[in-house]
Amino acid sequence: MKISFKYISYFFLLILGLNMTLTSCTNDLDVKPTDDDEFLSDDFFKDPASYKQVLAKLYAGLYVGGNDGDGQPDISGLGGDFSSYLRLLFVTQEFPTDEAIVAWSDDGLPAINGQKWSPSNQFLYGIFSRAFYEISVANEFLRQTTDEKLTERGVDTATKAEVERFRAEVRFLRAFSYYNLMDLFGNVPITTEKDPVGFFYPEQKTRAEVFAFIESELKDIDNTLSPSKANEYGRVDKTAAKFLLAQIYLNAKVYIGTERYSEAATVCNEIITGSSYAFANVPYNYLFAADNDRNGAQNEVIFPVVGDGNAIRATGGGMSFILHASIGGSMVAADQGMDGGWSGIRTRPEFVRLFPDVNAALDKRGTFYTNGQTLDVTDYGVFTNGYAVTKYSNINSDGSAAQRNNIPDTDFPMFRLSDVYLMYAEATLRGASTGNIALALEYVNKIRLRASAGIITTTDLTLDFILDERARELFWECHRRTDLIRFGKFTGSSKIWQWKGGVKNGSGTDSFRDLMPIPSRAIQANPTLKQNPGY
């Protein structure tokens, strides 16, 4: 049981039954609950316990779609399962790439498989809405926790200091949502706690303006966030903010047209040498087991999305989605610690070929299930077309059972230290003045030795190798689309995989699809929004 993250269960016990529905995500991105709703009202915040409850709401929103699992979705018109933040990130970051393909025919999924989406795609509307919903809750929390508000309520000095740390975490989570919006959609509106509540059309900002806002926020909260690893497990600290800063610097050429590789390498070096996180010297599979919060893997994971089989109610989002959907065919669900499979997600042959063999003998990260599965994806609607992936497990690393077999205990590793090693190596290869090739090689070989993949030499350390190594180390961790775009291989014809372009053997796609379209429902709600070119 994840006792170090008590407020997840605390949240579900105390907030259960309250419902906050986002009726429109763009004509009022700062939506406040309706008058008959107590959550986030002035009266609600009179209780000193409310501050941590809302903080918990924001963290829990990364996993579930509503206050009661899927039963009371936060976002009107989208089921709780379909509007889970983590599930939607997985759909948009993995399904359009060589790392994953889904068999289901839900409206919008085949289009994402083949990079053929349109502005009416419900899953793109889902991630757009979910991110702005989190932003709206964050903004209201920040409005309600100013020093003036706390003083009016007679909040004591100790609680004020604690709330100040909460505010920094909330600003990080808001920046994280803006990062995903910037990465996926480019030009998006920015609203903060200083904007009015009620009907208004927020101004759409350029991608460069969103980048500058995220950068400024992450730098500004550095002194207020908890020191590295000093916070409760599952809550962010200043190292998480540095990680996100490194991430935007590494992708700056894509986002703002200017290289920031030296800054990326500098921040990565600060994390590697100056934080309390350490490379986990445990088997690779421990990082993705049900007890990855306490089996040694937690030393490496900088920002987990926490799962808890007892505290989280029925949900089709988060790790429940990833694990259930990746089980099918002749697979035995119990072997993954689950109660059944949904026959959805597999991988494509091009990704499998990045590994020297499919039995994980030469690289422990190549966790494929092949019995009854074909390598070739002749029909992506058939689960047994394409090798299945067994990276994640709801079984403890010692082989014992997790708390439940329908809701996983497994935490999702949103940020981890091995990614920092790879970001440092890439920034160095791209010419960072603050990078060191010898160190970059050392970091990459550290990752490969854990995987029993064998060490490489400086000659082997190329950008193409880094892209492939990122796939081997970080697959199904919601990075692949962003990585391929950064390397110029997501769209176009320089890299082809099965069903890219919507055809079996794959085809080139138009470069405008490096950006997702602004959802048509968002533009209908806010006609001042301008669509991305090509859509």
Backbone torsions as a table, in degrees:
resi	resn	phi	psi	omega
1	MET	NA	137.8	-172.9
2	LYS	-85.8	72.3	-175.2
3	ILE	-68.1	-17.5	-179.4
4	SER	-76.2	-9.8	-179.6
5	PHE	-124.1	57.4	-170.2
6	LYS	-60.6	-30.1	-170.2
7	TYR	-74.1	-11.9	172.9
8	ILE	-62.6	-53.5	178.5
9	SER	-68.4	-35.2	177.3
10	TYR	-56.7	-43.5	179.3
11	PHE	-61.4	-48.5	-175.5
12	PHE	-68.5	-27.6	178.8
13	LEU	-76.8	-38.3	-172.1
14	LEU	-93.4	-26.3	-176.5
15	ILE	-100.0	-8.9	-177.5
16	LEU	-50.1	130.6	177.1
17	GLY	99.3	-21.2	175.7
18	LEU	-80.9	146.6	-174.6
19	ASN	-137.8	126.5	177.6
20	MET	-121.1	115.2	-173.7
21	THR	-112.0	129.9	178.1
22	LEU	-90.1	108.1	-175.6
23	THR	-84.0	-26.1	176.0
24	SER	-153.8	129.0	-172.4
25	CYS	-93.2	-3.7	-174.9
26	THR	-130.1	-22.0	174.2
27	ASN	-80.5	-15.2	173.4
28	ASP	-154.5	85.7	-176.7
29	LEU	-69.7	-9.0	180.0
30	ASP	-107.1	39.9	-173.9
31	VAL	-54.4	133.1	175.0
32	LYS	-106.4	150.3	-179.4
33	PRO	-59.3	159.8	178.2
34	THR	-66.1	164.6	-172.3
35	ASP	-59.7	-30.6	-177.6
36	ASP	-86.5	9.2	-178.7
37	ASP	-105.8	130.1	-177.2
38	GLU	-84.7	-25.7	-172.8
39	PHE	-64.0	126.6	179.9
40	LEU	74.5	9.5	176.5
41	SER	-79.5	166.6	177.5
42	ASP	-58.7	-41.2	179.9
43	ASP	-64.1	-38.7	-179.8
44	PHE	-57.8	-40.3	-175.8
45	PHE	-78.6	-2.3	175.5
46	LYS	-70.7	-21.4	176.9
47	ASP	-84.2	120.3	-178.8
48	PRO	-56.2	-26.3	179.8
49	ALA	-71.7	-16.1	-174.3
50	SER	-64.2	-30.7	-174.5
51	TYR	-63.9	-44.0	178.9
52	LYS	-73.5	-28.9	177.7
53	GLN	-63.6	-43.3	-179.9
54	VAL	-71.1	-37.0	173.8
55	LEU	-57.5	-43.4	178.4
56	ALA	-63.2	-38.2	177.3
57	LYS	-57.0	-42.9	-178.8
58	LEU	-67.3	-43.7	177.7
59	TYR	-66.1	-45.2	-179.4
60	ALA	-62.9	-29.1	179.3
61	GLY	-63.4	-16.4	175.7
62	LEU	-74.8	-19.6	-175.0
63	TYR	-108.5	-51.7	-173.1
64	VAL	-104.6	162.7	-177.8
65	GLY	-93.6	-5.2	-179.0
66	GLY	-167.4	179.1	-175.3
67	ASN	-68.0	-25.5	-178.9
68	ASP	-118.2	58.5	-174.7
69	GLY	64.5	-120.1	178.4
70	ASP	-95.8	-7.7	-169.3
71	GLY	-67.8	-32.4	-179.1
72	GLN	-128.3	81.6	-174.0
73	PRO	-62.6	143.6	178.2
74	ASP	-68.2	-33.2	-169.9
75	ILE	-108.2	119.3	-178.5
76	SER	-61.9	133.4	176.9
77	GLY	89.7	-5.1	177.7
78	LEU	-126.6	128.2	177.7
79	GLY	-61.3	154.3	-179.8
80	GLY	-59.0	-35.7	180.0
81	ASP	-68.8	-42.0	-178.2
82	PHE	-74.3	-15.5	-176.3
83	SER	-109.7	17.0	173.7
84	SER	-68.0	129.8	-177.3
85	TYR	-57.2	-52.0	-177.3
86	LEU	-62.8	-41.8	178.4
87	ARG	-60.3	-44.5	-178.6
88	LEU	-69.1	-35.2	174.0
89	LEU	-62.6	-42.2	179.3
90	PHE	-62.5	-44.3	179.9
91	VAL	-59.4	-45.8	-174.2
92	THR	-82.6	-26.3	-178.9
93	GLN	-92.1	-25.4	-174.5
94	GLU	-109.1	-44.4	-173.6
95	PHE	-63.1	-31.5	179.8
96	PRO	-81.0	6.2	-171.9
97	THR	-118.6	-177.6	179.3
98	ASP	-76.3	-9.2	-174.9
99	GLU	-82.6	-22.0	-174.2
100	ALA	-153.0	157.1	172.8
101	ILE	-151.9	144.7	-176.1
102	VAL	-115.9	143.1	-176.0
103	ALA	-83.9	-19.5	-169.7
104	TRP	-71.5	152.8	-177.9
105	SER	-105.0	13.9	176.6
106	ASP	-48.7	138.9	-177.5
107	ASP	-53.1	117.1	178.8
108	GLY	110.7	-26.8	-177.4
109	LEU	-73.0	-46.9	177.0
110	PRO	-56.6	-35.4	178.7
111	ALA	-65.3	-36.9	178.8
112	ILE	-71.1	-38.9	174.6
113	ASN	-51.2	-40.2	-171.8
114	GLY	-107.3	13.2	-176.9
115	GLN	55.2	44.8	-178.4
116	LYS	-122.3	23.9	-174.2
117	TRP	-68.7	160.6	177.2
118	SER	-127.2	171.0	179.8
119	PRO	-62.7	-15.0	-179.4
120	SER	-89.5	2.2	-177.4
121	ASN	-61.5	123.6	-174.8
122	GLN	-68.6	-27.0	-179.2
123	PHE	-76.5	-31.3	174.8
124	LEU	-70.5	-39.2	173.7
125	TYR	-62.4	-36.1	-179.7
126	GLY	-62.6	-49.5	-177.7
127	ILE	-70.3	-35.5	176.3
128	PHE	-60.8	-46.9	-177.8
129	SER	-69.9	-42.9	-179.1
130	ARG	-60.7	-44.9	-179.9
131	ALA	-62.5	-43.5	180.0
132	PHE	-71.5	-29.9	174.7
133	TYR	-62.4	-46.8	178.3
134	GLU	-59.7	-39.9	178.8
135	ILE	-63.4	-40.5	-178.7
136	SER	-64.8	-40.9	177.6
137	VAL	-66.0	-42.1	178.6
138	ALA	-60.4	-44.4	-179.1
139	ASN	-62.5	-41.7	-179.5
140	GLU	-67.8	-37.9	175.8
141	PHE	-59.2	-44.0	-178.3
142	LEU	-67.2	-35.0	175.6
143	ARG	-63.7	-38.4	-173.1
144	GLN	-85.4	-1.8	-175.2
145	THR	-125.0	25.0	173.4
146	THR	-66.3	161.1	179.2
147	ASP	-60.0	-36.5	179.8
148	GLU	-64.2	-44.4	-179.9
149	LYS	-63.7	-43.4	-178.7
150	LEU	-65.2	-39.2	178.9
151	THR	-65.2	-43.0	177.7
152	GLU	-56.4	-35.7	-177.2
153	ARG	-87.2	-0.3	178.8
154	GLY	72.0	29.9	-179.2
155	VAL	-69.6	134.2	-176.9
156	ASP	-74.4	167.2	-173.8
157	THR	-61.4	-42.2	-178.4
158	ALA	-64.1	-42.4	179.0
159	THR	-67.0	-38.3	177.1
160	LYS	-58.6	-42.7	180.0
161	ALA	-64.5	-39.5	178.8
162	GLU	-67.1	-42.0	179.5
163	VAL	-64.6	-33.6	177.3
164	GLU	-61.2	-38.8	175.6
165	ARG	-68.5	-38.8	176.8
166	PHE	-58.6	-43.0	-178.5
167	ARG	-59.9	-39.8	178.7
168	ALA	-64.2	-40.8	178.1
169	GLU	-64.7	-41.1	178.9
170	VAL	-63.5	-39.7	177.4
171	ARG	-66.1	-35.4	174.4
172	PHE	-62.7	-48.0	-177.9
173	LEU	-62.9	-35.7	174.8
174	ARG	-64.9	-43.4	178.4
175	ALA	-63.3	-36.9	177.3
176	PHE	-61.5	-41.8	177.3
177	SER	-66.9	-41.4	177.3
178	TYR	-64.7	-33.9	176.0
179	TYR	-60.6	-46.6	-179.2
180	ASN	-65.6	-39.0	177.2
181	LEU	-64.8	-44.5	177.9
182	MET	-61.4	-43.8	-177.6
183	ASP	-65.4	-43.4	-175.4
184	LEU	-82.6	-43.0	-168.1
185	PHE	-114.2	-15.0	178.0
186	GLY	82.7	-103.5	-177.1
187	ASN	-83.0	115.0	-178.9
188	VAL	-137.2	159.8	176.5
189	PRO	-67.3	153.2	171.3
190	ILE	-119.1	126.2	170.4
191	THR	-126.2	146.9	178.6
192	THR	-131.0	-177.9	178.8
193	GLU	-65.6	-13.2	-179.1
194	LYS	-85.3	-11.0	-180.0
195	ASP	-81.7	157.0	-178.6
196	PRO	-70.4	155.4	173.6
197	VAL	-97.9	134.9	-177.7
198	GLY	124.1	-170.3	-173.7
199	PHE	-74.5	121.5	170.7
200	PHE	-164.2	160.2	179.1
201	TYR	-100.0	103.6	179.3
202	PRO	-67.1	145.6	-174.8
203	GLU	-77.8	130.2	176.6
204	GLN	-72.4	130.8	-178.5
205	LYS	-105.8	157.0	176.2
206	THR	-71.5	161.0	178.1
207	ARG	-58.8	-37.4	179.2
208	ALA	-65.2	-37.1	178.4
209	GLU	-68.9	-37.9	177.2
210	VAL	-66.1	-42.2	176.6
211	PHE	-56.4	-48.0	-177.9
212	ALA	-63.9	-37.3	178.4
213	PHE	-64.6	-46.5	179.8
214	ILE	-61.6	-46.5	-179.8
215	GLU	-59.0	-46.4	-178.9
216	SER	-62.4	-43.5	179.8
217	GLU	-62.2	-46.5	-177.2
218	LEU	-64.0	-37.8	177.9
219	LYS	-70.6	-38.4	-174.9
220	ASP	-69.2	-30.9	-177.2
221	ILE	-89.3	-0.3	-175.2
222	ASP	-57.7	-41.4	-176.7
223	ASN	-78.7	-14.6	-176.2
224	THR	-100.2	-30.6	178.2
225	LEU	-62.2	154.0	177.8
226	SER	-60.7	147.5	175.1
227	PRO	-58.5	164.4	-177.0
228	SER	-53.4	123.7	178.2
229	LYS	62.4	16.7	179.7
230	ALA	-94.5	-7.0	-179.8
231	ASN	-90.3	169.3	171.9
232	GLU	-58.0	144.6	176.4
233	TYR	-58.1	133.3	-179.8
234	GLY	99.7	-17.0	176.3
235	ARG	-103.2	149.0	-173.1
236	VAL	-79.1	157.4	175.3
237	ASP	-132.3	-171.8	-175.5
238	LYS	-66.6	-22.3	177.1
239	THR	-68.9	-36.1	176.6
240	ALA	-61.5	-40.3	178.3
241	ALA	-65.2	-39.2	177.0
242	LYS	-64.5	-39.6	178.8
243	PHE	-59.5	-48.7	-179.0
244	LEU	-64.6	-34.0	176.1
245	LEU	-64.1	-45.8	177.3
246	ALA	-59.3	-38.7	-178.5
247	GLN	-64.3	-43.9	-179.9
248	ILE	-71.3	-32.5	176.7
249	TYR	-67.0	-40.4	179.9
250	LEU	-63.3	-33.1	-178.3
251	ASN	-98.6	10.3	-173.0
252	ALA	-60.0	-34.9	179.6
253	LYS	-60.1	-36.7	177.2
254	VAL	-73.3	-44.3	-172.0
255	TYR	-77.5	-40.7	-173.3
256	ILE	-127.2	-0.2	177.9
257	GLY	79.3	8.7	-178.6
258	THR	-126.9	133.8	179.2
259	GLU	-73.5	136.5	176.8
260	ARG	-132.5	38.2	-174.9
261	TYR	-66.8	-34.5	179.2
262	SER	-65.1	-41.7	176.3
263	GLU	-64.1	-38.5	178.8
264	ALA	-60.9	-46.8	-179.3
265	ALA	-64.8	-38.3	179.4
266	THR	-61.7	-48.4	-178.4
267	VAL	-66.6	-40.3	176.6
268	CYS	-59.4	-42.7	179.2
269	ASN	-63.5	-38.2	177.2
270	GLU	-61.4	-39.8	178.7
271	ILE	-67.3	-46.4	-175.2
272	ILE	-65.7	-42.5	-173.8
273	THR	-98.8	-18.9	-171.9
274	GLY	-118.4	1.0	179.2
275	SER	-104.3	174.5	179.3
276	SER	-94.6	4.9	177.9
277	TYR	-81.9	145.4	-176.5
278	ALA	-135.3	146.9	176.4
279	PHE	-60.3	128.6	-174.6
280	ALA	-78.9	110.8	177.9
281	ASN	-85.5	60.9	177.3
282	VAL	-129.5	162.6	176.2
283	PRO	-54.9	146.0	-176.0
284	TYR	-54.0	-39.0	-176.0
285	ASN	-67.7	-20.0	177.3
286	TYR	-61.8	-28.9	-178.0
287	LEU	-64.9	-18.5	-172.3
288	PHE	-127.6	21.9	179.1
289	ALA	-92.4	169.6	-176.8
290	ALA	-63.3	-27.0	-179.6
291	ASP	-104.5	32.3	-177.6
292	ASN	-72.1	2.3	172.5
293	ASP	-89.4	-5.2	-174.3
294	ARG	-150.6	5.8	-176.8
295	ASN	-97.7	12.4	-176.7
296	GLY	106.9	-26.1	179.2
297	ALA	-63.2	-29.6	-176.2
298	GLN	-63.1	-19.2	178.2
299	ASN	-66.7	-23.3	-175.9
300	GLU	-100.4	-24.9	-172.8
301	VAL	-83.9	115.6	-174.8
302	ILE	-84.1	-33.4	-178.4
303	PHE	-145.4	95.3	176.0
304	PRO	-92.5	147.5	165.3
305	VAL	-95.3	111.0	-166.9
306	VAL	-77.3	133.1	171.5
307	GLY	-110.6	147.6	178.7
308	ASP	-152.4	112.5	-175.2
309	GLY	-61.2	-26.9	-179.7
310	ASN	-89.4	-39.8	-172.5
311	ALA	-80.8	-31.2	-174.8
312	ILE	-90.2	130.5	179.5
313	ARG	-79.6	173.9	-175.3
314	ALA	-47.8	128.9	-177.8
315	THR	-151.2	145.6	173.1
316	GLY	-103.8	14.0	-179.7
317	GLY	-108.0	-170.7	175.9
318	GLY	55.3	-145.7	-179.2
319	MET	-68.8	-22.6	175.6
320	SER	-60.8	-42.9	176.6
321	PHE	-63.8	-50.9	-175.1
322	ILE	-60.6	-44.0	-178.3
323	LEU	-73.6	-49.6	179.4
324	HIS	-59.3	-45.1	-173.9
325	ALA	-69.9	-20.4	-178.1
326	SER	-93.8	8.9	179.7
327	ILE	-113.2	130.6	179.2
328	GLY	-176.6	-168.1	179.2
329	GLY	58.9	-132.7	180.0
330	SER	-90.0	6.1	-179.6
331	MET	-64.4	144.7	175.2
332	VAL	-99.0	113.8	-174.4
333	ALA	-57.1	-35.2	-179.1
334	ALA	-62.7	-26.2	177.5
335	ASP	-64.5	-22.4	176.3
336	GLN	-103.4	6.9	179.1
337	GLY	77.2	19.4	-174.9
338	MET	-114.6	166.1	-177.4
339	ASP	-92.3	-3.5	-180.0
340	GLY	168.9	175.7	-179.8
341	GLY	-127.3	158.2	-178.2
342	TRP	-109.6	4.2	173.6
343	SER	51.0	56.2	-176.3
344	GLY	-117.9	-65.4	-166.6
345	ILE	-99.6	132.1	169.1
346	ARG	-133.7	-166.8	176.3
347	THR	-120.4	173.3	-177.2
348	ARG	-103.7	156.7	-173.3
349	PRO	-61.6	-31.4	-178.4
350	GLU	-63.6	-34.6	177.0
351	PHE	-71.3	-42.0	179.4
352	VAL	-56.7	-38.2	-175.9
353	ARG	-71.7	-5.5	173.4
354	LEU	-74.2	-11.9	-179.5
355	PHE	-105.5	146.4	-177.4
356	PRO	-69.7	-23.3	174.0
357	ASP	-156.2	166.3	-175.1
358	VAL	-100.6	7.0	-179.6
359	ASN	-106.9	9.7	177.3
360	ALA	61.8	22.8	178.3
361	ALA	-78.1	-34.5	-178.0
362	LEU	-102.4	-9.4	176.1
363	ASP	-158.1	109.6	-173.5
364	LYS	-63.9	-12.0	-178.1
365	ARG	-82.8	-14.5	-178.5
366	GLY	-79.6	74.5	-172.6
367	THR	-96.1	84.5	-177.7
368	PHE	-113.7	144.6	171.8
369	TYR	-105.2	119.1	-171.6
370	THR	-114.2	-13.5	-175.8
371	ASN	-63.9	114.6	-178.8
372	GLY	80.2	0.3	179.7
373	GLN	-104.0	140.7	174.6
374	THR	-95.3	145.4	174.3
375	LEU	-65.8	-40.6	-177.9
376	ASP	-75.8	134.4	177.1
377	VAL	-100.4	79.5	179.9
378	THR	-69.0	-40.3	179.3
379	ASP	-131.2	107.3	-175.6
380	TYR	-69.8	-12.0	176.7
381	GLY	-80.5	-2.9	-179.9
382	VAL	-110.0	119.6	-175.0
383	PHE	-58.1	-35.4	-176.2
384	THR	-75.5	-2.7	170.5
385	ASN	-89.1	109.2	-176.1
386	GLY	108.5	138.8	179.1
387	TYR	-69.0	139.7	174.8
388	ALA	-79.4	162.2	-176.3
389	VAL	-121.5	132.1	-178.7
390	THR	-117.9	32.7	-177.6
391	LYS	-61.8	-45.7	-176.9
392	TYR	-94.6	146.4	-178.7
393	SER	-142.5	145.1	173.1
394	ASN	-102.9	36.3	174.9
395	ILE	-121.0	139.3	178.8
396	ASN	-65.4	157.0	-174.5
397	SER	-65.5	-18.0	175.5
398	ASP	-90.5	4.8	178.7
399	GLY	93.2	-6.3	-178.9
400	SER	-78.2	161.7	-176.0
401	ALA	-76.6	150.6	173.3
402	ALA	-77.8	-178.7	-175.7
403	GLN	-64.5	-42.2	-179.8
404	ARG	-140.4	159.7	-179.4
405	ASN	-106.5	9.2	175.2
406	ASN	-113.4	-28.8	174.3
407	ILE	-118.3	114.5	-173.6
408	PRO	-69.2	150.5	168.9
409	ASP	-83.2	-14.9	-173.4
410	THR	-60.5	129.6	175.8
411	ASP	-89.1	143.5	178.1
412	PHE	-89.1	124.9	-177.2
413	PRO	-84.2	85.8	-177.7
414	MET	-64.0	-44.7	175.7
415	PHE	-126.5	134.9	171.9
416	ARG	-145.5	163.2	-169.0
417	LEU	-65.6	-34.1	-179.5
418	SER	-62.2	-30.1	174.7
419	ASP	-65.5	-38.4	177.4
420	VAL	-61.6	-42.4	176.3
421	TYR	-56.4	-45.5	-177.5
422	LEU	-71.4	-35.4	175.5
423	MET	-64.3	-41.8	178.5
424	TYR	-61.2	-45.0	-179.3
425	ALA	-62.9	-43.3	-179.3
426	GLU	-65.9	-46.5	179.2
427	ALA	-59.3	-38.2	178.6
428	THR	-64.9	-46.2	178.8
429	LEU	-63.7	-28.9	179.8
430	ARG	-84.2	4.1	171.3
431	GLY	105.7	16.7	179.1
432	ALA	-59.0	125.7	180.0
433	SER	-67.8	-19.7	-178.3
434	THR	-97.1	5.2	-179.1
435	GLY	-92.5	164.7	-180.0
436	ASN	-138.5	118.4	-175.1
437	ILE	-61.8	-40.7	-178.8
438	ALA	-62.3	-42.5	177.3
439	LEU	-65.8	-41.3	179.1
440	ALA	-58.7	-44.2	178.7
441	LEU	-63.4	-41.0	178.7
442	GLU	-60.4	-43.8	-178.8
443	TYR	-66.0	-43.6	-179.5
444	VAL	-64.4	-41.8	180.0
445	ASN	-67.9	-29.7	175.3
446	LYS	-61.2	-43.3	178.2
447	ILE	-64.0	-43.7	-175.8
448	ARG	-71.3	-34.1	178.7
449	LEU	-65.7	-37.8	176.7
450	ARG	-62.0	-33.8	-178.3
451	ALA	-86.4	0.9	-175.0
452	SER	56.4	36.2	-176.3
453	ALA	-95.5	-8.9	-179.5
454	GLY	88.6	145.4	-176.9
455	ILE	-81.8	160.6	177.5
456	ILE	-118.4	170.6	177.5
457	THR	-108.8	173.2	179.0
458	THR	-58.8	-35.7	178.9
459	THR	-61.5	-35.6	-179.2
460	ASP	-74.4	-22.0	-172.3
461	LEU	-80.1	87.4	179.1
462	THR	-119.1	169.4	177.9
463	LEU	-63.8	-39.2	177.4
464	ASP	-61.6	-39.4	177.7
465	PHE	-63.4	-42.2	-179.3
466	ILE	-61.2	-43.1	179.0
467	LEU	-59.8	-44.5	179.0
468	ASP	-67.7	-38.4	-179.4
469	GLU	-68.7	-35.2	175.0
470	ARG	-62.2	-38.7	177.8
471	ALA	-64.8	-45.6	-178.3
472	ARG	-64.1	-39.8	-175.7
473	GLU	-83.9	-35.9	-167.2
474	LEU	-117.2	13.6	-176.1
475	PHE	-60.4	146.1	-178.7
476	TRP	61.0	27.9	174.9
477	GLU	-116.5	20.6	173.0
478	CYS	67.7	43.0	177.0
479	HIS	-122.8	-18.4	-163.0
480	ARG	-63.8	-44.5	-179.4
481	ARG	-59.0	-47.7	-179.4
482	THR	-61.4	-42.0	179.4
483	ASP	-62.4	-47.1	-178.0
484	LEU	-63.5	-37.2	177.6
485	ILE	-65.0	-43.7	-179.7
486	ARG	-60.3	-33.3	-180.0
487	PHE	-91.0	2.9	178.4
488	GLY	70.2	29.9	-174.4
489	LYS	-127.7	13.3	179.1
490	PHE	-80.4	-53.2	176.0
491	THR	-103.5	-172.7	-178.7
492	GLY	74.2	-163.0	-174.9
493	SER	-116.6	4.0	-176.2
494	SER	-70.4	-22.1	175.7
495	LYS	-140.4	121.0	-176.7
496	ILE	-119.3	139.7	173.1
497	TRP	-138.6	163.1	-177.1
498	GLN	-57.4	133.2	177.0
499	TRP	73.2	3.9	167.5
500	LYS	-65.2	134.8	-176.9
501	GLY	78.7	2.3	176.3
502	GLY	83.4	10.7	177.6
503	VAL	-121.3	151.0	-170.3
504	LYS	-55.9	-47.6	-177.6
505	ASN	-84.2	-1.6	178.4
506	GLY	84.6	151.1	177.0
507	SER	-151.8	165.6	176.5
508	GLY	-66.8	153.3	177.9
509	THR	-126.9	161.3	-176.7
510	ASP	-70.5	141.3	-175.2
511	SER	-66.2	-21.9	179.7
512	PHE	-63.5	-16.2	179.4
513	ARG	-79.2	2.3	168.3
514	ASP	-63.3	-23.1	172.4
515	LEU	-110.4	140.2	171.9
516	MET	-77.2	154.9	177.1
517	PRO	-75.6	147.9	169.4
518	ILE	-63.2	125.9	-176.0
519	PRO	-56.8	139.0	-177.7
520	SER	-61.4	-34.2	178.6
521	ARG	-65.9	-31.3	177.3
522	ALA	-69.8	-39.6	179.7
523	ILE	-70.0	-35.2	176.1
524	GLN	-62.6	-37.1	-179.6
525	ALA	-75.9	-32.6	-179.0
526	ASN	-133.1	88.6	-174.9
527	PRO	-66.8	-6.0	176.2
528	THR	-78.6	-13.6	179.0
529	LEU	-69.8	138.9	178.4
530	LYS	-106.0	134.8	-178.2
531	GLN	-72.1	150.7	175.6
532	ASN	-68.4	146.9	-178.9
533	PRO	-56.3	143.8	174.9
534	GLY	97.7	-17.2	-175.5
535	TYR	-104.7	NA	NA
